[in-house]
């Protein structure tokens, strides 16, 4: 029964996080991008702080190390990641599916950053190949088919700038994830996320003002639904499910949600926005996932062995 529960929650998490890319794309028609991201975490941060206060007696950071972890989360995991993601998705040619595929590179980049900043062991030759395949997957998305046919190095796809910004978002998230591991702070994850969301929202409001974005939006059913869905479902509910599954499944299995989410991003984008699935998006996804499988081959083998033991 526990296995079915975990599987159901995993699918729900992949669905809400995958369809979040569609909700972002839909809302961007009516809300300035960085202001949109900031409002999302104004709402989600308050909800998460209330949850942290409810489930732990350590709902407020108490020392320098704990505030440093919150600051890293606010700058990299919330503000840096989401500002680049929302601006990238706001540019022409970037579909919900393509954005989610680029973001699925985060676990690969996290491994790369951890080898540099947390050098417990170097990458093997197969690990280096996995990392390179992940980067090739992004190149497949950014470069037009004519590049591979003609070898014209000076040509980029019309979607290149947006997808490169989203690549920067994925790198920002991966870098911040590794940095938090370098700080010795005993802070509950709910508390860290809550204060990071609020701090990140404040930073994004400042960036939004600096970009000259209007601090308002067109109020209609689409914009309100997008903000509500991203704040309540993708952020508040999504992170609560993530915390629960991370404790039960571990980091390797929960990382796989990044490779199921693009399926839901493509489906929701097609159903609600009539987006078509570009063949290069499929190829890019397969190349990135292959890179992830090579990087995590030992851990994935151990997980499969554990599942077999549980079945027997």
LORODO-759881 format. One record per residue (C-alpha): residue number from 1; x, y, z. Coordinates in pm, whole numbers, padded with zeros to 5 digits, always signed. Example, Ala and Ser with C-alpha at 12.3 -4.5 7.8 and 13.67 -1.06 7.14 Angstrom:
BEGIN
+-----+--------+--------+--------+
!   n !     c1 !     c2 !     c3 !
+-----+--------+--------+--------+
!   1 ! +01230 ! -00450 ! +00780 !
!   2 ! +01367 ! -00106 ! +00714 !
+-----+--------+--------+--------+
This chain:
BEGIN
+-----+--------+--------+--------+
!   n !     c1 !     c2 !     c3 !
+-----+--------+--------+--------+
!   1 ! +00000 ! +00000 ! +00000 !
!   2 ! +00286 ! +00238 ! +00084 !
!   3 ! +00440 ! +00178 ! -00259 !
!   4 ! +00115 ! +00266 ! -00436 !
!   5 ! +00083 ! +00576 ! -00219 !
!   6 ! +00436 ! +00686 ! -00309 !
!   7 ! +00371 ! +00621 ! -00678 !
!   8 ! +00048 ! +00819 ! -00669 !
!   9 ! +00217 ! +01114 ! -00495 !
!  10 ! +00509 ! +01096 ! -00738 !
!  11 ! +00268 ! +01120 ! -01034 !
!  12 ! +00081 ! +01409 ! -00870 !
!  13 ! +00410 ! +01593 ! -00814 !
!  14 ! +00522 ! +01536 ! -01173 !
!  15 ! +00182 ! +01655 ! -01296 !
!  16 ! +00169 ! +01977 ! -01095 !
!  17 ! +00534 ! +02065 ! -01160 !
!  18 ! +00510 ! +01975 ! -01529 !
!  19 ! +00188 ! +02166 ! -01589 !
!  20 ! +00338 ! +02464 ! -01402 !
!  21 ! +00534 ! +02547 ! -01719 !
!  22 ! +00204 ! +02572 ! -01905 !
!  23 ! +00056 ! +02792 ! -01630 !
!  24 ! +00359 ! +03022 ! -01651 !
!  25 ! +00324 ! +03051 ! -02028 !
!  26 ! -00049 ! +03121 ! -02002 !
!  27 ! -00011 ! +03385 ! -01732 !
!  28 ! +00275 ! +03567 ! -01905 !
!  29 ! +00030 ! +03702 ! -02162 !
!  30 ! -00121 ! +03918 ! -01887 !
!  31 ! +00147 ! +03954 ! -01614 !
!  32 ! +00503 ! +04097 ! -01644 !
!  33 ! +00747 ! +03805 ! -01601 !
!  34 ! +00956 ! +03891 ! -01295 !
!  35 ! +00660 ! +04055 ! -01119 !
!  36 ! +00465 ! +03735 ! -01195 !
!  37 ! +00733 ! +03520 ! -01031 !
!  38 ! +00748 ! +03754 ! -00730 !
!  39 ! +00372 ! +03748 ! -00670 !
!  40 ! +00375 ! +03369 ! -00697 !
!  41 ! +00617 ! +03348 ! -00405 !
!  42 ! +00452 ! +03625 ! -00206 !
!  43 ! +00156 ! +03389 ! -00176 !
!  44 ! +00349 ! +03060 ! -00155 !
!  45 ! +00594 ! +03199 ! +00101 !
!  46 ! +00320 ! +03302 ! +00342 !
!  47 ! +00153 ! +02961 ! +00309 !
!  48 ! +00483 ! +02777 ! +00360 !
!  49 ! +00572 ! +02991 ! +00663 !
!  50 ! +00236 ! +02907 ! +00820 !
!  51 ! +00304 ! +02539 ! +00754 !
!  52 ! +00654 ! +02562 ! +00906 !
!  53 ! +00507 ! +02727 ! +01216 !
!  54 ! +00252 ! +02443 ! +01237 !
!  55 ! +00486 ! +02144 ! +01196 !
!  56 ! +00804 ! +02259 ! +01372 !
!  57 ! +00900 ! +02465 ! +01674 !
!  58 ! +01200 ! +02595 ! +01476 !
!  59 ! +01010 ! +02816 ! +01231 !
!  60 ! +01248 ! +03114 ! +01258 !
!  61 ! +01623 ! +03101 ! +01170 !
!  62 ! +01824 ! +03158 ! +01486 !
!  63 ! +02189 ! +03203 ! +01394 !
!  64 ! +02423 ! +03322 ! +01120 !
!  65 ! +02456 ! +02982 ! +00949 !
!  66 ! +02080 ! +02939 ! +00926 !
!  67 ! +02031 ! +03284 ! +00777 !
!  68 ! +02314 ! +03214 ! +00528 !
!  69 ! +02128 ! +02903 ! +00408 !
!  70 ! +01810 ! +03109 ! +00373 !
!  71 ! +01999 ! +03375 ! +00179 !
!  72 ! +02143 ! +03116 ! -00060 !
!  73 ! +01796 ! +02975 ! -00114 !
!  74 ! +01646 ! +03320 ! -00170 !
!  75 ! +01913 ! +03431 ! -00418 !
!  76 ! +01970 ! +03113 ! -00619 !
!  77 ! +01683 ! +02866 ! -00565 !
!  78 ! +01400 ! +03120 ! -00575 !
!  79 ! +01497 ! +03460 ! -00722 !
!  80 ! +01771 ! +03359 ! -00967 !
!  81 ! +01601 ! +03045 ! -01089 !
!  82 ! +01250 ! +03184 ! -01129 !
!  83 ! +01341 ! +03527 ! -01267 !
!  84 ! +01543 ! +03363 ! -01546 !
!  85 ! +01279 ! +03095 ! -01603 !
!  86 ! +00987 ! +03338 ! -01632 !
!  87 ! +01178 ! +03582 ! -01855 !
!  88 ! +01295 ! +03291 ! -02071 !
!  89 ! +00945 ! +03152 ! -02112 !
!  90 ! +00820 ! +03500 ! -02199 !
!  91 ! +01034 ! +03508 ! -02513 !
!  92 ! +00904 ! +03385 ! -02851 !
!  93 ! +00954 ! +03028 ! -02959 !
!  94 ! +00986 ! +02872 ! -02613 !
!  95 ! +00716 ! +02612 ! -02547 !
!  96 ! +00614 ! +02469 ! -02211 !
!  97 ! +00767 ! +02132 ! -02303 !
!  98 ! +01099 ! +02281 ! -02417 !
!  99 ! +01129 ! +02485 ! -02096 !
! 100 ! +01066 ! +02178 ! -01880 !
! 101 ! +01321 ! +01974 ! -02076 !
! 102 ! +01592 ! +02236 ! -02023 !
! 103 ! +01507 ! +02250 ! -01652 !
! 104 ! +01539 ! +01870 ! -01637 !
! 105 ! +01913 ! +01928 ! -01679 !
! 106 ! +01926 ! +02051 ! -01315 !
! 107 ! +02015 ! +01708 ! -01161 !
! 108 ! +02299 ! +01671 ! -01413 !
! 109 ! +02433 ! +02020 ! -01335 !
! 110 ! +02394 ! +01956 ! -00962 !
! 111 ! +02625 ! +01655 ! -00994 !
! 112 ! +02877 ! +01862 ! -01188 !
! 113 ! +02878 ! +02146 ! -00934 !
! 114 ! +02900 ! +01902 ! -00643 !
! 115 ! +03214 ! +01745 ! -00790 !
! 116 ! +03375 ! +02090 ! -00802 !
! 117 ! +03249 ! +02238 ! -00475 !
! 118 ! +03217 ! +01915 ! -00276 !
! 119 ! +03506 ! +01715 ! -00421 !
! 120 ! +03448 ! +01379 ! -00253 !
! 121 ! +03545 ! +01200 ! -00574 !
! 122 ! +03610 ! +01297 ! -00932 !
! 123 ! +03389 ! +01212 ! -01223 !
! 124 ! +03472 ! +00891 ! -01405 !
! 125 ! +03502 ! +00882 ! -01782 !
! 126 ! +03142 ! +00760 ! -01804 !
! 127 ! +03033 ! +01039 ! -01569 !
! 128 ! +03204 ! +01299 ! -01789 !
! 129 ! +03024 ! +01149 ! -02089 !
! 130 ! +02693 ! +01179 ! -01903 !
! 131 ! +02759 ! +01545 ! -01826 !
! 132 ! +02852 ! +01617 ! -02187 !
! 133 ! +02539 ! +01440 ! -02313 !
! 134 ! +02328 ! +01663 ! -02090 !
! 135 ! +02484 ! +01971 ! -02245 !
! 136 ! +02441 ! +01826 ! -02594 !
! 137 ! +02070 ! +01783 ! -02515 !
! 138 ! +02041 ! +02157 ! -02452 !
! 139 ! +02233 ! +02227 ! -02773 !
! 140 ! +01983 ! +02015 ! -02965 !
! 141 ! +01705 ! +02237 ! -02831 !
! 142 ! +01882 ! +02567 ! -02895 !
! 143 ! +02027 ! +02498 ! -03239 !
! 144 ! +01796 ! +02467 ! -03542 !
! 145 ! +01789 ! +02146 ! -03748 !
! 146 ! +01975 ! +02331 ! -04027 !
! 147 ! +02278 ! +02361 ! -03797 !
! 148 ! +02324 ! +01985 ! -03786 !
! 149 ! +02267 ! +01958 ! -04160 !
! 150 ! +02497 ! +02240 ! -04269 !
! 151 ! +02734 ! +02286 ! -03976 !
! 152 ! +02671 ! +02660 ! -03982 !
! 153 ! +02814 ! +02751 ! -03642 !
! 154 ! +02691 ! +03109 ! -03659 !
! 155 ! +02324 ! +03012 ! -03665 !
! 156 ! +02104 ! +02983 ! -03355 !
! 157 ! +01739 ! +02894 ! -03335 !
! 158 ! +01475 ! +03163 ! -03293 !
! 159 ! +01412 ! +03020 ! -02945 !
! 160 ! +01780 ! +03028 ! -02847 !
! 161 ! +01782 ! +03330 ! -02616 !
! 162 ! +01482 ! +03211 ! -02415 !
! 163 ! +01613 ! +02857 ! -02377 !
! 164 ! +01961 ! +02979 ! -02285 !
! 165 ! +01805 ! +03194 ! -02012 !
! 166 ! +01621 ! +02883 ! -01888 !
! 167 ! +01950 ! +02693 ! -01898 !
! 168 ! +02089 ! +02970 ! -01676 !
! 169 ! +01792 ! +02916 ! -01443 !
! 170 ! +01868 ! +02543 ! -01420 !
! 171 ! +02235 ! +02618 ! -01351 !
! 172 ! +02138 ! +02873 ! -01086 !
! 173 ! +01917 ! +02618 ! -00908 !
! 174 ! +02184 ! +02347 ! -00925 !
! 175 ! +02455 ! +02582 ! -00796 !
! 176 ! +02236 ! +02699 ! -00507 !
! 177 ! +02145 ! +02341 ! -00415 !
! 178 ! +02513 ! +02250 ! -00381 !
! 179 ! +02599 ! +02569 ! -00192 !
! 180 ! +02338 ! +02491 ! +00075 !
! 181 ! +02520 ! +02163 ! +00144 !
! 182 ! +02840 ! +02353 ! +00226 !
! 183 ! +02677 ! +02540 ! +00514 !
! 184 ! +02647 ! +02359 ! +00846 !
! 185 ! +02300 ! +02468 ! +00953 !
! 186 ! +02043 ! +02260 ! +01139 !
! 187 ! +01736 ! +02426 ! +00989 !
! 188 ! +01417 ! +02234 ! +00906 !
! 189 ! +01358 ! +02222 ! +00531 !
! 190 ! +01010 ! +02374 ! +00573 !
! 191 ! +01157 ! +02677 ! +00751 !
! 192 ! +01435 ! +02715 ! +00499 !
! 193 ! +01193 ! +02701 ! +00207 !
! 194 ! +00946 ! +02944 ! +00366 !
! 195 ! +01199 ! +03218 ! +00438 !
! 196 ! +01378 ! +03159 ! +00107 !
! 197 ! +01048 ! +03203 ! -00077 !
! 198 ! +00974 ! +03529 ! +00102 !
! 199 ! +01329 ! +03660 ! +00058 !
! 200 ! +01335 ! +03554 ! -00306 !
! 201 ! +01001 ! +03725 ! -00368 !
! 202 ! +01137 ! +04047 ! -00220 !
! 203 ! +01445 ! +04028 ! -00442 !
! 204 ! +01232 ! +03966 ! -00751 !
! 205 ! +01011 ! +04265 ! -00671 !
! 206 ! +01330 ! +04475 ! -00666 !
! 207 ! +01447 ! +04327 ! -00999 !
! 208 ! +01102 ! +04381 ! -01148 !
! 209 ! +01113 ! +04748 ! -01051 !
! 210 ! +01466 ! +04776 ! -01189 !
! 211 ! +01349 ! +04633 ! -01523 !
! 212 ! +01074 ! +04893 ! -01537 !
! 213 ! +00795 ! +04638 ! -01524 !
! 214 ! +00451 ! +04769 ! -01426 !
! 215 ! +00366 ! +04652 ! -01076 !
! 216 ! +00023 ! +04539 ! -01180 !
! 217 ! -00136 ! +04298 ! -01424 !
! 218 ! -00447 ! +04240 ! -01631 !
! 219 ! -00700 ! +04087 ! -01397 !
! 220 ! -00896 ! +03814 ! -01569 !
! 221 ! -00975 ! +03445 ! -01527 !
! 222 ! -00650 ! +03331 ! -01693 !
! 223 ! -00412 ! +03551 ! -01492 !
! 224 ! -00581 ! +03476 ! -01160 !
! 225 ! -00596 ! +03103 ! -01234 !
! 226 ! -00227 ! +03100 ! -01331 !
! 227 ! -00118 ! +03281 ! -01013 !
! 228 ! -00340 ! +03062 ! -00794 !
! 229 ! -00222 ! +02740 ! -00958 !
! 230 ! +00146 ! +02828 ! -00936 !
! 231 ! +00122 ! +02952 ! -00577 !
! 232 ! -00107 ! +02686 ! -00430 !
! 233 ! -00057 ! +02373 ! -00641 !
! 234 ! +00292 ! +02396 ! -00792 !
! 235 ! +00458 ! +02571 ! -00496 !
! 236 ! +00278 ! +02506 ! -00165 !
! 237 ! +00131 ! +02162 ! -00241 !
! 238 ! +00420 ! +02061 ! -00467 !
! 239 ! +00688 ! +02127 ! -00208 !
! 240 ! +00492 ! +01953 ! +00068 !
! 241 ! +00465 ! +01641 ! -00150 !
! 242 ! +00833 ! +01675 ! -00237 !
! 243 ! +00935 ! +01686 ! +00131 !
! 244 ! +00728 ! +01378 ! +00205 !
! 245 ! +00863 ! +01179 ! -00091 !
! 246 ! +01222 ! +01289 ! -00034 !
! 247 ! +01207 ! +01143 ! +00315 !
! 248 ! +01053 ! +00816 ! +00190 !
! 249 ! +01234 ! +00767 ! -00142 !
! 250 ! +01564 ! +00953 ! -00116 !
! 251 ! +01725 ! +01201 ! -00351 !
! 252 ! +01790 ! +00963 ! -00644 !
! 253 ! +01431 ! +00851 ! -00695 !
! 254 ! +01283 ! +01194 ! -00632 !
! 255 ! +01522 ! +01342 ! -00893 !
! 256 ! +01343 ! +01129 ! -01150 !
! 257 ! +01043 ! +01362 ! -01123 !
! 258 ! +01242 ! +01601 ! -01345 !
! 259 ! +01216 ! +01344 ! -01624 !
! 260 ! +00845 ! +01274 ! -01588 !
! 261 ! +00742 ! +01642 ! -01558 !
! 262 ! +00817 ! +01721 ! -01927 !
! 263 ! +00551 ! +01470 ! -02031 !
! 264 ! +00289 ! +01662 ! -01835 !
! 265 ! +00431 ! +01994 ! -01960 !
! 266 ! +00388 ! +01880 ! -02319 !
! 267 ! +00037 ! +01742 ! -02259 !
! 268 ! -00088 ! +02048 ! -02072 !
! 269 ! +00072 ! +02282 ! -02325 !
! 270 ! -00102 ! +02098 ! -02608 !
! 271 ! -00442 ! +02081 ! -02434 !
! 272 ! -00461 ! +02435 ! -02298 !
! 273 ! -00231 ! +02638 ! -02525 !
! 274 ! -00240 ! +02430 ! -02846 !
! 275 ! +00139 ! +02404 ! -02841 !
! 276 ! +00290 ! +02147 ! -03075 !
! 277 ! +00566 ! +01910 ! -02966 !
! 278 ! +00877 ! +01982 ! -03169 !
! 279 ! +01078 ! +01666 ! -03259 !
! 280 ! +01396 ! +01840 ! -03137 !
! 281 ! +01235 ! +01872 ! -02793 !
! 282 ! +01189 ! +01495 ! -02780 !
! 283 ! +01546 ! +01433 ! -02896 !
! 284 ! +01685 ! +01686 ! -02649 !
! 285 ! +01492 ! +01523 ! -02366 !
! 286 ! +01619 ! +01174 ! -02455 !
! 287 ! +01979 ! +01294 ! -02473 !
! 288 ! +01955 ! +01475 ! -02137 !
! 289 ! +01793 ! +01174 ! -01970 !
! 290 ! +02064 ! +00946 ! -02108 !
! 291 ! +02324 ! +01178 ! -01958 !
! 292 ! +02146 ! +01163 ! -01622 !
! 293 ! +02130 ! +00782 ! -01636 !
! 294 ! +02503 ! +00760 ! -01704 !
! 295 ! +02589 ! +01002 ! -01423 !
! 296 ! +02364 ! +00821 ! -01173 !
! 297 ! +02413 ! +00468 ! -01307 !
! 298 ! +02548 ! +00323 ! -00979 !
! 299 ! +02278 ! +00483 ! -00766 !
! 300 ! +02006 ! +00379 ! -01011 !
! 301 ! +02138 ! +00020 ! -01010 !
! 302 ! +02130 ! +00017 ! -00628 !
! 303 ! +01772 ! +00149 ! -00631 !
! 304 ! +01661 ! -00121 ! -00875 !
! 305 ! +01825 ! -00387 ! -00659 !
! 306 ! +01645 ! -00252 ! -00353 !
! 307 ! +01311 ! -00263 ! -00533 !
! 308 ! +01372 ! -00623 ! -00640 !
! 309 ! +01455 ! -00721 ! -00281 !
! 310 ! +01136 ! -00554 ! -00160 !
! 311 ! +00932 ! -00747 ! -00420 !
! 312 ! +01080 ! -01084 ! -00324 !
+-----+--------+--------+--------+
